[in-house]
Amino acid sequence: MATAVQQPTEGTNRQSERAQELYERLRQEVETPENIGKLIVMDVESGDYEIDDETSSEPSRRLQARHPGARLFALRIGYKTAVSFCGVLERTAL
């Protein structure tokens, strides 16, 4: 039985690009020694964000409370990916 693979839509790709652009604008502010490895959850529409060391959905809940219905994006500060499944997280170049 074949499984369907959902392809990203143009809107999803654009939102991802906007999240990366927002992170680049915030990078100097958020990539501090005490934040490396924490999650940043961002609302690209408002520019609002939450930083938390939790891997739970708590940062997302706080943002959703302030911006109901917002599409949120999460990144791990100082790393190329937010999570790793059976692998290692690769640091970004400083």
Secondary structure as GFF3:
##gff-version 3
##sequence-region A 1 94
A	DSSP	alpha_helix	10	30	.	.	.	ID=ss1
A	DSSP	beta_strand	39	43	.	.	.	ID=ss2
A	DSSP	beta_strand	49	52	.	.	.	ID=ss3
A	DSSP	alpha_helix	58	66	.	.	.	ID=ss4
A	DSSP	beta_strand	72	76	.	.	.	ID=ss5
###
